[in-house]
Amino acid sequence: MLKRRLVVFDFDGVIVDGMAEYWWSAWHSSCSLGAVLSDFSPDSVPETFRLLRPWVHYGWEMVLLAAELPRLDMQLWMTSYEEQQRRAMARRCWHPKQLQTTLEQIRQNAIRYNCMAWLALHRPFPGVIERLQSLDNEKTDWSILTTKSEAFATKLLENLGLKPWHLDGREAGEKPEVLRRLQSHRLLYALVEDRRATLETICSISGLKVINCLLARWGYLKPSDLIGLPLTIKPIDFKVFAKPLNEWP
């Protein structure tokens, strides 16, 4: 086992704010599947889409959200997201693989024909790049664990000038599985994630409870995500994130 510590980071909502790209790609994907979004511009993120983004786990869900916007009841989706999602998918006769494939095709075409414009739709959160680069001074490695496709995450990391010790994309499997594999040969110091449900799942799994689970306050959080956090999940903000590791929660 390598002796250097490893900090594992989620990508979207922790390192990069890609809200403009999520909407742009979701708009084009849903339109290509027959959705009518003539009242919306792909270059301007609707507030409803922005507010519902914290409920999204996988990319295909954003395609459905975009398609549903003209008729969507935001409060209803916030209180019963999975049920509303299920009903919308059934009504449209869509399935997740179809939407995910369409989304990835839209992104691949964007990279192929106008890569710089696509990359410009993503922006790193303030100070995050510098903090990642400084981890080496603390004899600590860092890696990426994301539900984004590895190819897209690699392209974005290269554009940001970032070189993680390792990158695990959507193809690597569910996050708990990947963390188990990492834990078998690395000393995991912390996981920084902006999805509370993911952290709760990890904290509930025997063998993974030793991981320091940190909830990024700058990410895509639901209004209730910071309320009643279990002791095993600790919030972290930019100010604390910039400090040495031994001053983290």
C-alpha positions in Angstrom: 0.0 0.0 0.0 1.3 3.5 -0.9 2.0 5.6 2.2 1.0 8.9 0.7 -2.5 10.0 1.7 -5.2 10.3 -1.0 -8.0 12.8 -1.1 -10.9 11.8 -3.5 -12.9 14.6 -5.1 -16.2 14.6 -6.9 -15.9 16.7 -10.1 -19.2 18.5 -11.0 -20.2 20.8 -8.2 -16.9 20.4 -6.3 -14.1 21.3 -8.8 -16.0 22.7 -11.7 -19.3 24.7 -12.1 -20.7 23.4 -15.4 -24.2 24.7 -15.0 -24.0 26.5 -18.4 -22.9 23.4 -20.1 -25.4 21.2 -18.4 -28.2 23.3 -19.7 -26.7 23.8 -23.2 -26.2 20.0 -23.6 -29.5 19.1 -22.1 -31.4 21.6 -24.3 -29.8 20.2 -27.5 -30.3 16.6 -26.4 -33.9 17.0 -25.5 -34.6 18.9 -28.7 -33.0 16.1 -30.7 -35.4 13.7 -29.1 -38.4 15.7 -30.1 -39.0 18.0 -27.1 -40.2 21.5 -28.0 -38.2 24.2 -26.2 -38.7 27.2 -28.4 -39.4 29.4 -25.4 -36.0 28.7 -24.0 -32.5 29.6 -25.2 -29.6 27.1 -24.9 -27.4 30.0 -23.9 -29.4 31.1 -20.9 -29.9 28.7 -18.0 -33.5 28.8 -16.7 -33.8 29.4 -13.0 -36.0 26.3 -12.6 -33.4 24.1 -14.2 -30.7 25.7 -11.9 -32.7 25.1 -8.8 -33.5 21.5 -9.6 -29.9 20.6 -10.5 -29.1 19.4 -6.9 -31.6 16.5 -7.3 -29.8 15.2 -10.4 -27.5 12.2 -10.0 -26.8 11.1 -13.6 -26.5 13.2 -16.7 -29.5 11.7 -18.5 -31.8 13.2 -15.8 -30.9 16.7 -17.0 -32.2 15.8 -20.5 -35.5 14.9 -19.0 -35.6 18.1 -16.9 -35.0 20.2 -19.9 -37.8 18.5 -21.9 -40.2 18.9 -19.0 -39.6 22.6 -18.3 -42.5 24.0 -20.3 -45.0 22.0 -18.1 -42.9 21.4 -15.0 -44.2 22.2 -11.5 -41.0 23.0 -9.6 -42.4 22.5 -6.1 -43.9 19.2 -7.0 -40.6 18.0 -8.5 -38.7 19.2 -5.4 -40.9 17.2 -3.0 -41.3 14.0 -5.1 -38.5 14.1 -7.6 -38.2 10.4 -8.3 -41.9 9.9 -8.7 -42.2 12.9 -11.1 -39.2 11.6 -13.0 -40.8 8.1 -13.3 -44.0 9.5 -14.6 -42.4 11.8 -17.1 -40.2 9.0 -18.5 -43.2 6.7 -18.8 -45.3 9.4 -20.5 -42.5 10.1 -23.1 -41.6 6.4 -23.5 -38.0 7.3 -22.8 -35.4 5.2 -21.0 -32.2 6.3 -19.2 -29.7 4.7 -21.6 -31.4 6.4 -24.6 -31.1 9.8 -22.9 -27.5 9.2 -21.7 -26.4 8.1 -25.2 -28.0 11.2 -26.7 -26.4 13.5 -24.2 -22.9 12.0 -24.8 -23.4 12.3 -28.6 -24.2 16.0 -28.2 -21.1 16.5 -26.1 -18.9 14.6 -28.5 -20.1 16.7 -31.4 -19.5 19.9 -29.4 -16.0 18.8 -28.7 -15.4 17.7 -32.2 -16.7 20.8 -33.9 -16.2 23.6 -31.4 -14.1 22.3 -28.5 -13.0 25.7 -27.1 -16.6 27.0 -26.9 -17.7 23.8 -25.1 -14.8 24.0 -22.6 -15.6 27.7 -22.0 -19.0 26.6 -20.6 -17.3 25.2 -17.6 -15.5 27.3 -14.9 -13.5 26.1 -11.9 -14.7 27.2 -8.5 -12.5 30.0 -7.0 -9.3 28.7 -5.4 -9.9 25.1 -6.1 -7.3 24.6 -8.7 -4.6 26.2 -6.6 -5.6 24.1 -3.6 -5.4 20.9 -5.6 -2.0 21.8 -6.9 -0.8 22.6 -3.3 -1.7 19.1 -2.0 1.6 17.7 -3.2 3.4 20.0 -0.6 1.5 18.1 2.1 2.7 14.7 0.6 -0.9 14.0 -0.5 -2.2 12.8 -3.8 -5.7 13.5 -5.1 -8.0 11.7 -7.5 -11.4 12.2 -9.2 -14.5 10.1 -8.7 -17.3 11.2 -10.9 -20.5 10.1 -12.6 -19.4 12.0 -15.7 -17.9 10.1 -18.6 -14.1 9.6 -18.2 -13.5 11.0 -21.6 -15.3 14.3 -20.9 -13.7 14.6 -17.4 -10.3 14.0 -18.9 -10.8 16.7 -21.5 -11.9 19.2 -18.9 -9.0 18.4 -16.5 -6.5 18.8 -19.3 -8.0 22.2 -20.1 -7.7 23.3 -16.5 -4.1 22.0 -16.3 -4.9 19.5 -13.7 -3.3 16.0 -13.4 -4.9 13.8 -10.7 -3.2 10.7 -9.4 -6.2 8.8 -10.9 -9.6 9.4 -12.6 -12.6 7.2 -12.2 -15.5 8.1 -14.4 -19.0 6.8 -14.8 -17.6 3.6 -16.5 -15.7 2.6 -13.3 -18.9 1.7 -11.5 -20.8 3.0 -8.5 -18.9 5.2 -6.1 -18.9 2.9 -3.1 -17.4 0.1 -5.3 -14.6 2.4 -6.6 -13.8 3.6 -3.1 -13.5 0.0 -1.9 -11.0 -0.7 -4.7 -9.0 2.4 -3.9 -9.0 1.6 -0.2 -7.3 -1.7 -0.9 -4.1 0.0 -1.9 -4.3 3.6 -0.8 -4.7 5.4 2.5 -7.9 7.4 1.9 -7.8 10.6 3.8 -11.1 12.2 2.7 -13.9 12.3 0.2 -15.1 15.7 -0.9 -18.6 15.5 -2.5 -21.5 17.8 -3.0 -24.3 15.1 -3.0 -25.4 14.4 0.6 -27.2 11.2 -0.5 -24.0 9.8 -1.9 -22.1 10.5 1.4 -24.9 9.0 3.4 -24.7 5.8 1.4 -20.9 5.6 1.8 -21.1 6.2 5.5 -23.6 3.4 5.9 -21.3 0.8 4.3 -19.1 -1.4 6.5 -15.5 -0.8 5.7 -16.0 2.6 4.2 -17.1 4.3 7.5 -13.4 5.2 8.2 -13.4 7.6 5.2 -13.7 11.3 6.2 -16.8 12.4 4.3 -16.9 16.1 3.5 -19.9 17.9 2.0 -18.8 20.8 -0.2 -21.0 23.8 0.7 -20.2 25.6 -2.6 -21.7 22.7 -4.7 -25.1 22.0 -5.9 -26.9 21.5 -2.6 -30.6 21.2 -1.9 -32.0 23.7 0.6 -32.3 20.9 3.2 -28.8 19.4 2.7 -27.1 21.2 5.6 -29.9 20.5 8.0 -29.5 17.7 10.5 -26.3 16.3 9.0 -25.2 13.1 10.7 -22.0 13.3 12.6 -20.2 11.2 10.0 -20.7 13.9 7.4 -19.0 17.3 7.9 -19.6 20.4 5.8 -16.6 22.2 4.4 -16.5 25.7 2.9 -14.0 27.5 0.7 -12.3 29.2 3.7 -11.6 25.8 5.5 -10.8 24.1 2.2 -7.9 26.5 1.6 -6.3 25.6 4.9 -3.8 22.7 5.5 -5.3 19.2 5.7 -4.8 18.9 9.4 -7.2 21.9 9.8 -10.0 20.3 7.8 -13.0 18.9 9.7 
